[in-house]
Amino acid sequence: MKAFIVLSMALAIASCAAVDDSSKKDKRGDRHHHKEIITKNVAVPYPVEVEKHVAVPVKVPYPVEVVKKVPVVVEKNVPVYVEKKVAVHVDRPVPYPVEVKVPVVHKEYVEVPKPYAVHVEKPVPVYVQKPVFVEKHVPVTVHIKEHHQKKHWGLF
């Protein structure tokens, strides 16, 4: 923990020294510049003309006076089609049973003697004259566990 604090302090001091050195190097060889501030009195407010150039002419509506103010009614007979839903009675066929002749195979019951004798072939026994041993070396690791006495909080 102490080493961490010492290293962090050394890093902070080194970074501060690097910043100070870089600021001194920039000033070497530069000529001294004098700055002068010039102030002018300007009469406020003064008129300023601003010209705005419009690329496209804009047509602005303007009011027009009518000499005779007479109401004029214009009647036009235009045919308008209105769709109306009209209820029309439609005969709906009532479902009824359809007679279709389907050939049905009738079951035939056959008498079978019980128990029914079934012939099962016996499997042929195969004898091995000599057992064949295949030797294969398999590496096996054996872990030996050491037994340690447990300390019971220093009581024993």
GROMACS elastic network, one bead per residue, 0.5 to 0.9 nm:
[ bonds ]
;  ai    aj funct       b0    kb
    1     4     6  0.52001   500
    1     5     6  0.65272   500
    1     6     6  0.88040   500
    2     5     6  0.51976   500
    2     6     6  0.62051   500
    2     7     6  0.86198   500
    3     6     6  0.50983   500
    3     7     6  0.60817   500
    3     8     6  0.85565   500
    4     7     6  0.52018   500
    4     8     6  0.61250   500
    4     9     6  0.86167   500
    5     8     6  0.52175   500
    5     9     6  0.62075   500
    5    10     6  0.86643   500
    6     9     6  0.52190   500
    6    10     6  0.62301   500
    6    11     6  0.86983   500
    7    10     6  0.50794   500
    7    11     6  0.61818   500
    7    12     6  0.86793   500
    8    11     6  0.50817   500
    8    12     6  0.62531   500
    8    13     6  0.87538   500
    9    12     6  0.51113   500
    9    13     6  0.62693   500
    9    14     6  0.86328   500
   10    13     6  0.52174   500
   10    14     6  0.61464   500
   10    15     6  0.86664   500
   11    14     6  0.51422   500
   11    15     6  0.61982   500
   11    16     6  0.87037   500
   12    15     6  0.52650   500
   12    16     6  0.63131   500
   12    17     6  0.87166   500
   13    16     6  0.52012   500
   13    17     6  0.62261   500
   13    18     6  0.86998   500
   14    17     6  0.51357   500
   14    18     6  0.62329   500
   14    19     6  0.87837   500
   15    18     6  0.50902   500
   15    19     6  0.63555   500
   15    20     6  0.87951   500
   16    19     6  0.51971   500
   16    20     6  0.63316   500
   16    21     6  0.87428   500
   17    20     6  0.51600   500
   17    21     6  0.61800   500
   17    22     6  0.86922   500
   18    21     6  0.52069   500
   18    22     6  0.62635   500
   18    23     6  0.88349   500
   19    22     6  0.53553   500
   19    23     6  0.65211   500
   19    24     6  0.89943   500
   20    23     6  0.53858   500
   20    24     6  0.65543   500
   20    25     6  0.89618   500
   21    24     6  0.52543   500
   21    25     6  0.63267   500
   21    26     6  0.89382   500
   22    25     6  0.52146   500
   22    26     6  0.65261   500
   23    26     6  0.54848   500
   23    27     6  0.69837   500
   24    27     6  0.55622   500
   24    28     6  0.68860   500
   25    28     6  0.55653   500
   25    29     6  0.89128   500
   26    29     6  0.82086   500
   26    30     6  0.80009   500
   27    30     6  0.57016   500
   27    31     6  0.87570   500
   28    31     6  0.88217   500
   30    33     6  0.88936   500
   42    45     6  0.85979   500
   42    46     6  0.86990   500
   43    46     6  0.65282   500
   54    57     6  0.68026   500
   54    58     6  0.86360   500
   66    69     6  0.63831   500
   93    96     6  0.88341   500
  112   115     6  0.84973   500
  112   116     6  0.73126   500
  113   116     6  0.58323   500
  113   117     6  0.87919   500
  114   117     6  0.81944   500
  128   131     6  0.68031   500
  151   154     6  0.62169   500
  151   155     6  0.78762   500
  151   156     6  0.72459   500
  152   155     6  0.56918   500
  152   156     6  0.63937   500
  153   156     6  0.78833   500
